[in-house]
Amino acid sequence: MVVVGIIAEYNPFHNGHLYQIRQTRKRFPTATLVVVMSGNFLERGEPAIVDKWTRANEALHCGVDLVVELPVAFCVQPADRFAAGAVLLLREMGVQKLVFGAEHADYDFAALAEKVGTVHGDFSRYNESFAAAYQRVVAEKIGHRVDQPNDMLGLAYAKANREMGNFLELVPLQRMGAAHHATVLAPGKNIASASAIRAQLMQAKTASVNNYVPQQTLSDLAEQQLVSWADFWPLLRYQLLTATHEQLRNFYDVTEGLEFRMKEKLERLPQTADFETWLQAVKSKRYTYTHLARLAVIILLQVTAAEVKHVSEKPYLRLLGFTPAGQQLLNQRKKKVAFPLITRVTQQIRQEQLQVDYRAGLIYELASLRVQDHGRAPLRVGYSLSRESH
């Protein structure tokens, strides 16, 4: 059995994602396609616009065979740690090839990873962020910058793969259409960035994205409560105002006096200030917007360093859904996997493995109004069209 993997967020699932799946099917027509997908809170420090079950269902209806949730403890991490968690789960599912989008699909990502795999630069300068320092050292090692979003993730996947014995064949796919962070829709095209699509949706312009998302996504977006940081800002603000500095320091990665800066900036803002205003006030050369947004998620979910350590040392596979082909892979892998394979959330699992994810689901439910974990079983989706049509 050929098993191909994709690492995704699908926020929301759009035509660019559909293109990637179709190209993967074209290259590997007999493969079982496994996706490791972020849950309800994402790598850039934001809630997903619709919940994980909805996005998994869309992927399964568009050619994916099995969707595994990436634990939130891996999701709210910089690219290297995010990638390491996702690649680890792919290895456990027996994935042999990783397909990923890249701005420069001609890069030899494995070779680049060899050059920067042991980078230990001076990241202690307080006049630049860790990301800027890392880019500086990477450029010194390989002779040019690797600073486009998908290229950076590709390099992170390659580094994780290298550290795990190069079990994956890396298959970069040239990114099509709009740039990753483009904020406007390109007229006359059918692929747009997720950022541009979300911007339209948050302005209640659902009809404007008709040409850029599959029909299933369009129906879901029209029917469901769309979620953003605005839904959680009052909760985060309350926590920041009432928590002591010591309590904030107990949360994962709140270090270097950030607890003082976050509280001080908030207390000086007017009552009408929103999440974006607060982030911009806290932001500095040392602390980037994305880094702070991740910390905001961590504080909102009250994730401790001990909880992140626990998930890192005892990872698990949370199944969100599968097709008959995905079921076949599960039958082959279930006696080989070293991690717990979770299909239902029992009281014991909730307390031992899913403590953080279950809590994240409960908080996300406050905005989405859709049950996330209690009583939920993996989605079972059969193909309504032939494999070739995908």
C-alpha positions, 0 to 999 in steps of 0.5 A: 500500500502506498501511503501519502501524507499532507499536513494542513489547516484548511481554514477554510477548505478552498480550491487551492486545497482541492487542487493539491489533493487532485495533483496528489491523486494524479501523481499517486493514483493508487495511494491512500491519502492521510491528512494531519490537520490542525484542530480548532486553534491554529499555528498562527495563533488564531481560531479556525473559522469553522470547526475541525469536524466540518473541515475534516468532512470537507476534505474527506468529500474531496478525496482524502482518505483519513484525517488525524487531528494534530494536538493543540499542544503542537499546533500553537508552536513555531514552524519547526515544532509544529512540523515535528509534531505533524511529521511524527504522526505521519510516521506512525500512520505509515506514510511514505511520501509527504506532499506540500505546497511551496513557493519554490517547488524546485528547491531540494528541501532535503539538501537544505535541511542537511545544511541547516539541521544543526543550526545553533545561532545567536538567538539572544539578541533583543533587537530582533525576533527569533524568526528574524535571527533564524532566517539570518543564520539560514541565509548564512548556511545556504547562501540565500533566504528561505522566507516564503511561508510555504517554503519555510514550512517545507524546510521545517518538514524536511528538518523533522524528517531528517531527525526521524531518519528520512523515512519520508520522500518529500514531494513539493508542489508548486503553489498556484494562484495568490500569495499565502498572505494575500488579503484580496481576491483575484478577479477572474481566478478560482484560487485565492488565499485562505486569508483573503477568503476569511477577510471576505467572510468576516465582512459577511460577503459569503457570496463573493467567495463562490468561485474560490471554494468547493460547494460543500465548503460554501454550504458549510460557511453559509449555515454555520456560525463563523468564528474569529478572535473577536469571539474570544477577546472578552474572555482573554481580556478578562484573564489578562486583567484578573491573572497575577503576573505569577499566574501568567508565567505558569502558562507555556512560553510566557517568559522574558517578562512578557507577562508584565508587558501584556498586562501593562499594555492592556491596562493602558488601552481604552475599553473599546480596544479589540484584540488586534489593537492589543496585539499591535501594542504588545508587538515589538522587534523581539516579539512578532505578531504571530508569536504573541497571537500563539501566546494569546491562544495559550493563555486563553486555553490556559495551557501549561508547560507541564501539559505541553511536555506531557503531550510531547512525551506521550503523543496520540492519534485522534481520528477525525474521519475516514473513508473505506480506503482509510479504514483499510489503512487503519486495519493494517496499522492499528497493531503497529502504532506505538501511540494510543489510537483514539476514536472515542473520548472516554473519561479516562482518555479525557483526563490522560491524553486529551486534557488540553484538546478537550478543554480547547474544544469546550472553549471553542464551543462557546463561539461555534455552538457546536459540540466538539468532543463529547460523544463524537466519533470519527466521521465515516465518508464513502466516495460518491464519485469514482476515485478517478474523478478526484 
